[in-house]
Amino acid sequence: MSWETVIGLEVHTQLNTHTKIFSGASTEFGAEPNSQACAVDLAMPGTLPVLSEEALRKAIMFGLAIEAEISELSAFERKNYFYPDLPKGYQTTQLEKPIAVGGHVNIQLQDGSSKTIRIHHAHLEEDAGKSLHEDFHGMSGIDLNRAGTPLIEIVSEPDMRSAEEAVAFAKKLHGIVTSLGICDGLMAHGSMRFDVNVSVRRPGQALGTRTETKNLNSFRFMERAIEKEVARQIDLLEGGGKVIQETRLYDGDTDTARSMRSKEEANDYRYFPCPDLLPVQIDQAYIDVIRASLPELPDARRVRFIEQYQLSDYDAGILGEEADTARYFETAAEHCGDAKLAANWVMGELAAKLNAEERNIGDAPVTPKQLAALIERVRDNTISNKMARDVFEAMWQGEGEPDTIIEARGLKQVSDSDAIEAMVDEVIANSEKQVENYRQADEKKRPKMLGYFVGQIMKASKGQANPQQVNEILLKKLNELL
């Protein structure tokens, strides 16, 4: 009998506010360690927290975007536990009355199917500091700059059944929060971190014992961590063992996972109502103002891309998922005048380079206007698609504008029909055996035999002959010999 995987995610999303959730300290990334932790963040005697209205508003924006119910009354608790990078000895968070309850996210899968993932709730909380283990010679350093940075923790229902679904859900959340402008989405900076709860069961049976793999900060690492954990649990159960509820860690650099500690339950943390923060009352008028200010979201953008650019549902979904990718595509399409070609290049060559180098599209060395200029040179037959890929690589390496590279490398495509015809004649004259084989072959085999002739012509032209014209003229000449 087969096994069924059950996955739920807890997603910690840093809100890109200018100050921390309960203090006026800066949230800017990259400052000197411990230079942005004020007395309030450390809960020093005599200090009182004050809730950031900006953090509250951004949390409500997310709740509205996923069609959650915004709580008219939400409250903060203290989650008590000891950890070196938690200076207060507790984390101010929400438990019983979170800011947003329910909601859902629709995902698209590679086979073209779609699925709805339910959200249990999203709550506001403060981030902890960060433990640093490198370059301390067997010791750890503590950087409290991140302590007090506002988060929303997004908790899904256990609706995902594969690593593919979990990654699609995580990417969709990333697209939503970046489209809303409430998070910069820079996972390398810790702006989004994923805790993955995984269990396996026989289909139709009760849920199995779950484990939680903490602090995954890339989609690729999440996929690998889930696959490894599913395989581990199945091997354990089929060998007669039992899965222990525990917290686990995954190291993406070494592709290894290990147990961290036994899994705590809510009552292990000892939650208490926060005595320093009053419950937050939100009226409908405030919610309505925020709702009216929401920007275009991925699902709406996908529909618009289909209608405006005549893209397929799949292409529109890929290009519309992330706000930065959507802006890049639209700028390129506007300047080259061919949305389909722009889509192909953004999802093809550009995406491949970004993935290989683990870059965000905002860091791409090739701007959308430069890509558009390259596409125009393909459209006007100045260069072939193959040449264009070489030019793109040169642009990626910072060698300049496409026209400059084309000129410097002598890559202009030969589109002179007389010149191409002369090359075709020469190749045919020097290929008596291949021409005779072509003449003797039946109609079904002849198209496959054209490759030899095309290869010789492209070799003679140093790869610069217009492939479409080569094929047309070659086919005409060969058929005249039948």
Secondary structure, DSSP 8 states (H G I E B T S, - for coil): ---EEEEEEEEEEE---SB-SSSS-B--TT--TTSS--TTTTT-TT------HHHHHHHHHHHHHTT-EE-SEE--EEEE---TT-TTSEEEE-SSS-SEE--EEEEE-TTS-EEEEEEEEEEEEE---EEE-TTSTT--EEE-TTTT-EEEEEEE-S-B-SHHHHHHHHHHHHHHHHHHTS----GGGTSEEEEEEEEEE-TTS-----EEEEEE-SHHHHHHHHHHHHHHHHHHHHTT-----EEEEEETTTTEEEEEEE---HHHH-EEE-TTS--EE--HHHHHHHHHT----HHHHHHHHHHHH---HHHHHHHHHSHHHHHHHHHHHHHHS-HHHHHHHIIIIIHHHHHHHT--GGG-SS-HHHHHHHHHHHHTTSS-HHHHHHHHHHHHTT---HHHHHHHHT---B--HHHHHHHHHHHHHT-HHHHHHHHHS-TTTHHHHHHHHHHHHHHHTTT-B-HHHHHHHHHHHHHHT-
